[in-house]
Amino acid sequence: MTTPDTQGPKVGLLVTCLVDAFRPNIGFATVRLLEQAGCTVEVPQQQTCCGQPAYNSGDNITAAELARSVITAFEGYDYLVSPSGSCIGSVHKYPDLFQQSPEWESRARHLADRSYELFSFLTDVLGANDTIRARFEGKATYHDSCSGLRQLGIKRQPRALLQQVEGLKLVEMEDAEVCCGFGGTFCVKYPEISGRMVDDKAQAAQASGADTLLGGDLGCLLNMAGRLKAAGSPVRVYHTAEVLADMAHGPGLGDGEER
């Protein structure tokens, strides 16, 4: 996936494990958005998991091994970009894993300094709000994922981009900044608490009057889509990149082929 005639920055796409396994359309949407913004996009085939599950579980040995793989795969690119605030947040933590290895700490810091979540990259680095060419008929509400919001300061960026989508009306739900209860291993360790949190989030999304729920992290979206579908809610769920790239005309997360 490249645009060889483009003179813009050379971007390496960190696809993420969840996108690869559950929703490849998000990856293709990300490529479209970056190319529309003038980037040359490549997807390093040797990329692996960012190491977040291991890091969050205290397994720094495995996390460092995975970090070395990612660092090596993405050296040579102007930027690393990913449609996931949580994975980019993990990349930003790589230097902490190599405090006893000056060489790897330097390489990790160099990668972290040029690694961006997709919406932040489009707005804060490229100023590419006017490159959005999409139409989506509906009323959408946006969930702020914890890693993107608290680690990376991502809040206004996706909303600014969504304002450029023709036909889309964006409404805010109550407690948009509150965790959905996924939290990676949190939902496994504390299922009852997690379940209550996602119940509250699903209810807030429905109470907003929106017919579509958007977000920037697939883990959160899968969690919320599962609860919405279990409750029989008609609210559709998409990653924001799919809407921005005009690639949200098929089934939403958790929907059957009838959509």
C-alpha positions as CSV (number, residue, x, y, z in Angstrom):
1,M,0.0,0.0,0.0
2,T,2.0,3.0,-1.2
3,T,1.5,6.2,-3.1
4,P,4.9,6.5,-4.8
5,D,4.2,9.8,-6.6
6,T,3.3,11.6,-3.3
7,Q,5.9,14.0,-2.0
8,G,4.5,14.1,1.5
9,P,5.8,12.4,4.6
10,K,6.5,8.7,4.6
11,V,4.2,7.1,7.2
12,G,4.4,3.6,8.6
13,L,1.0,2.3,9.7
14,L,0.8,0.3,12.9
15,V,-2.3,-1.6,12.2
16,T,-2.9,-3.0,15.7
17,C,-3.8,-6.6,16.7
18,L,-7.5,-5.8,17.1
19,V,-7.9,-4.1,13.7
20,D,-6.1,-7.0,12.0
21,A,-8.2,-9.6,13.7
22,F,-11.6,-8.1,14.0
23,R,-12.0,-5.0,11.7
24,P,-9.5,-4.7,8.8
25,N,-11.7,-2.0,7.3
26,I,-10.4,0.4,9.9
27,G,-6.9,-0.2,8.6
28,F,-7.9,0.4,5.0
29,A,-9.8,3.5,6.1
30,T,-6.7,4.8,7.8
31,V,-4.6,4.3,4.6
32,R,-7.2,6.3,2.6
33,L,-7.2,9.2,5.1
34,L,-3.5,9.4,5.2
35,E,-3.1,9.2,1.4
36,Q,-5.8,11.9,0.9
37,A,-3.7,14.1,3.3
38,G,-0.7,13.6,1.0
39,C,1.2,10.9,2.8
40,T,3.1,7.9,1.4
41,V,1.8,5.0,3.4
42,E,3.4,1.7,4.0
43,V,2.5,-1.2,6.3
44,P,5.6,-3.0,7.6
45,Q,4.9,-6.7,7.3
46,Q,7.2,-7.6,10.2
47,Q,5.2,-5.5,12.7
48,T,3.8,-7.3,15.8
49,C,1.8,-6.4,18.9
50,C,2.8,-3.2,20.5
51,G,3.3,-5.0,23.8
52,Q,0.6,-3.3,25.7
53,P,-1.0,-6.4,27.3
54,A,2.4,-7.6,28.6
55,Y,3.3,-4.1,29.8
56,N,0.0,-3.7,31.7
57,S,0.4,-7.1,33.3
58,G,3.9,-6.3,34.6
59,D,5.7,-8.6,32.1
60,N,8.4,-6.0,31.1
61,I,10.6,-8.7,29.6
62,T,8.0,-9.7,27.0
63,A,7.0,-6.0,26.5
64,A,10.6,-5.0,25.8
65,E,11.0,-7.9,23.3
66,L,7.9,-6.8,21.4
67,A,9.0,-3.1,21.6
68,R,12.3,-4.0,20.0
69,S,10.4,-5.6,17.1
70,V,8.2,-2.6,16.6
71,I,11.1,-0.1,16.9
72,T,13.1,-2.1,14.3
73,A,10.1,-2.4,11.9
74,F,9.3,1.3,11.9
75,E,12.8,2.8,11.7
76,G,13.2,4.6,8.4
77,Y,9.8,6.2,8.4
78,D,9.1,9.9,9.0
79,Y,6.2,8.9,11.3
80,L,4.5,6.0,12.9
81,V,0.7,6.4,12.8
82,S,-2.0,4.2,14.2
83,P,-5.9,4.3,14.5
84,S,-5.5,3.6,18.3
85,G,-4.7,5.9,21.1
86,S,-4.0,3.0,23.5
87,C,-1.3,1.5,21.1
88,I,0.3,4.8,20.5
89,G,0.3,5.4,24.3
90,S,2.2,2.1,24.6
91,V,4.8,3.2,22.0
92,H,5.3,6.4,24.0
93,K,6.2,4.3,27.1
94,Y,8.9,2.3,25.2
95,P,11.8,4.4,26.6
96,D,10.8,3.4,30.1
97,L,11.5,-0.2,29.2
98,F,15.1,0.4,28.2
99,Q,16.5,2.5,31.0
100,Q,19.4,0.1,31.4
101,S,20.2,0.1,27.7
102,P,21.2,3.5,26.4
103,E,21.2,2.4,22.7
104,W,17.7,1.0,22.8
105,E,16.4,3.8,25.0
106,S,17.6,6.3,22.4
107,R,16.0,4.3,19.6
108,A,12.8,4.0,21.6
109,R,12.6,7.7,22.3
110,H,13.2,8.6,18.7
111,L,10.3,6.4,17.6
112,A,8.0,7.7,20.4
113,D,8.7,11.3,19.4
114,R,7.4,10.7,15.9
115,S,4.5,8.3,16.7
116,Y,0.9,9.7,16.5
117,E,-2.7,8.6,16.9
118,L,-4.4,9.1,13.5
119,F,-6.7,12.0,14.4
120,S,-4.0,13.9,16.2
121,F,-1.7,13.3,13.2
122,L,-4.2,14.6,10.7
123,T,-5.1,17.7,12.7
124,D,-2.0,18.6,14.8
125,V,0.8,17.6,12.5
126,L,-0.7,17.9,9.0
127,G,-3.5,20.4,9.5
128,A,-5.5,18.2,7.1
129,N,-9.1,18.9,8.3
130,D,-10.0,20.1,4.8
131,T,-8.9,16.8,3.1
132,I,-12.0,14.9,4.5
133,R,-14.3,13.9,1.6
134,A,-17.1,11.8,3.1
135,R,-20.8,11.7,3.5
136,F,-22.7,10.0,6.3
137,E,-26.4,10.4,6.9
138,G,-27.2,10.2,10.6
139,K,-26.8,11.6,14.1
140,A,-23.6,10.4,15.9
141,T,-22.2,10.7,19.4
142,Y,-18.5,10.2,20.3
143,H,-16.9,8.3,23.1
144,D,-13.6,9.5,24.4
145,S,-11.3,6.6,25.1
146,C,-9.2,6.8,28.2
147,S,-5.7,6.3,26.6
148,G,-6.4,8.8,23.8
149,L,-7.9,11.4,26.1
150,R,-5.7,11.2,29.1
151,Q,-2.4,10.1,27.7
152,L,-2.5,11.9,24.3
153,G,-4.9,14.8,24.8
154,I,-7.2,13.7,22.0
155,K,-10.7,15.2,22.2
156,R,-11.2,18.2,19.9
157,Q,-9.3,16.5,17.0
158,P,-11.9,13.8,16.0
159,R,-14.8,16.2,16.5
160,A,-13.1,18.8,14.3
161,L,-12.7,16.2,11.6
162,L,-16.2,14.9,11.9
163,Q,-17.5,18.4,11.4
164,Q,-16.3,18.1,7.8
165,V,-18.5,15.0,7.0
166,E,-21.5,16.0,5.0
167,G,-24.9,14.9,6.4
168,L,-23.5,14.0,9.8
169,K,-24.9,15.7,12.9
170,L,-22.7,15.3,16.0
171,V,-24.3,15.3,19.4
172,E,-22.6,14.9,22.8
173,M,-23.7,12.2,25.2
174,E,-23.5,12.5,28.9
175,D,-20.2,11.4,30.5
176,A,-18.5,11.1,27.1
177,E,-15.1,11.1,28.9
178,V,-16.0,8.3,31.4
179,C,-14.4,4.9,30.8
180,C,-16.5,2.3,29.0
181,G,-15.2,-0.4,31.3
182,F,-13.0,-2.2,28.8
183,G,-9.6,-1.2,30.0
184,G,-7.8,-4.2,28.4
185,T,-7.4,-6.8,31.1
186,F,-9.6,-4.7,33.5
187,C,-12.7,-6.2,32.0
188,V,-11.3,-9.7,32.6
189,K,-10.1,-9.0,36.2
190,Y,-13.2,-7.1,37.3
191,P,-16.1,-8.3,35.1
192,E,-18.9,-7.1,37.4
193,I,-17.5,-3.6,37.6
194,S,-16.7,-3.5,33.9
195,G,-20.2,-4.7,33.1
196,R,-21.8,-1.9,35.1
197,M,-19.6,0.7,33.4
198,V,-20.4,-0.4,29.9
199,D,-24.1,-0.6,30.8
200,D,-23.9,3.1,31.8
201,K,-22.1,4.0,28.6
202,A,-24.6,2.2,26.4
203,Q,-27.5,3.9,28.2
204,A,-25.8,7.3,27.7
205,A,-25.3,6.6,24.0
206,Q,-28.9,5.8,23.5
207,A,-30.1,8.7,25.6
208,S,-28.2,11.1,23.4
209,G,-30.7,10.4,20.6
210,A,-27.8,9.4,18.3
211,D,-28.3,6.5,15.9
212,T,-24.5,5.9,15.6
213,L,-21.8,5.6,18.2
214,L,-18.2,6.5,17.2
215,G,-14.8,6.3,18.9
216,G,-11.1,6.0,18.2
217,D,-10.1,2.7,19.9
218,L,-11.5,-0.6,18.6
219,G,-11.3,-2.3,22.0
220,C,-13.7,0.2,23.5
221,L,-15.9,0.0,20.5
222,L,-16.1,-3.8,20.6
223,N,-17.0,-3.6,24.2
224,M,-19.8,-1.0,23.7
225,A,-21.1,-2.6,20.6
226,G,-21.4,-6.0,22.4
227,R,-23.5,-4.4,25.2
228,L,-25.7,-2.4,22.8
229,K,-26.4,-5.4,20.6
230,A,-27.1,-7.6,23.7
231,A,-29.7,-5.0,24.8
232,G,-31.3,-5.0,21.4
233,S,-30.3,-1.4,20.7
234,P,-30.5,-0.2,17.0
235,V,-27.5,2.1,17.6
236,R,-24.8,1.4,15.1
237,V,-21.1,1.4,16.1
238,Y,-18.2,2.4,13.9
239,H,-14.6,3.5,14.2
240,T,-14.4,7.2,13.4
241,A,-11.8,6.5,10.7
242,E,-14.4,4.5,8.8
243,V,-16.8,7.5,8.7
244,L,-14.1,10.0,7.8
245,A,-12.9,7.8,5.0
246,D,-16.4,7.3,3.6
247,M,-16.1,3.6,4.4
248,A,-18.9,3.2,6.9
249,H,-21.7,2.0,4.6
250,G,-21.4,-1.7,5.5
251,P,-22.3,-3.4,8.7
252,G,-21.4,-1.7,11.9
253,L,-19.5,-3.6,14.7
254,G,-21.6,-6.5,15.9
255,D,-24.1,-6.2,13.1
256,G,-25.0,-9.0,10.7
257,E,-24.7,-9.1,7.0
258,E,-28.2,-7.7,6.6
259,R,-26.8,-4.2,7.2
